[in-house]
Amino acid sequence: MASSKLTIADFQKHISERYEKSDRARGTPKTFLWFIEEIGELATALNGDDRANLEEEFADALAWLCTLANINEIDLAAAVSRKYLGKKRPKGHK
């Protein structure tokens, strides 16, 4: 699946195919805690100088975001398109 042309939809589908059964069993509250843990690891990596670790933590955060979207039946690509790719800027953004 490694590709420089990977889309949000492709990645979200990959995460679903690989992990969704166990993710749904865990449920949203516990999955959200895993996501927050990854965000904490990303915050730590952002304050360091290990580029490889920083890339890994960004990837982990994205994977867990996809997991949350999957178990809550949110199409991330569609949501991003609706909010950020329209003619109007999202409310509250510069």
N, C-alpha and C positions, 0 to 999 in steps of 0.2 A: 504494500500500500504506500510505501515511501514515494512521494512525488512532490515536485515543486509546484505542481498544478492542483494540489489538494484543495478542495473547497470545504467550507464550513459544513455543508450538507453531507459531503462524503465522510468527513471525520465523525460527525454526529452519528451517522449510520454505522460506521465501524465500531464505535463505542457501544452502540445499541446491540449490534450482533455479538459482540464479544462479552459484554458485561451486564446487559439489561436484566436478565433473570435474577441474578444475585443482587443487583442494585435495587430492583423493585421489592425484593424480599426484605432488604435493609430498611427501605422506606425513606421518605424525604427528610425527616428530622435528623436521623443518623447520617444520612448522606451529606446533608448540609454541614454537619460537624466535620466530616472528612474534607469537604471543600474549604471550609474555613482554616483547617490545619494546613492545607496546601497554600492558601493565601498567606498564612503566617510564614511558611517556608520561603515563599516568593519574596516577602518583605525582607526577610533575613538575607536572601541572595542579592537583592537590590542594594543592600548596604555592604556587600562584599566585593571581591575582585575576581571571583572564579566565574569566568564567562560560561564555561560548560555547565556548571551547576545552575546558573541563571537561566540558561536556555531550557534545561530540564524542568525547572520549577515553573516557567511559563507554560510548558507543555502539560505538566501535571495539572495546573490550575485550569487550563482549557479543557482537559479531559474530564475533570470533575464537574465543570460547568455543563458540559455536554451530558454527563450522567444526570445531573439535576434536571436539565431540560427534558431528557428522554422520559424519566419517570414521572414528570409532570405534563407530558404530552405537549411540549413546546417545540416548534420547528425554529431553531435558532436563526437559520438563514432567512427565513420569512420574517421573523421578528426584527432582525437587524435591518433588512431591506425596508420594511414598513417605517421603522423609526428613523433611520439614518440616511437612506438613499433617495428620499423624496425631494421635491423641490423646496419644501420648507424646512428650516432647521428645527431640530427638536426643542421643545420648550425648556428653558432653563440652561441652554447651552450658549456659549459665546459665539 
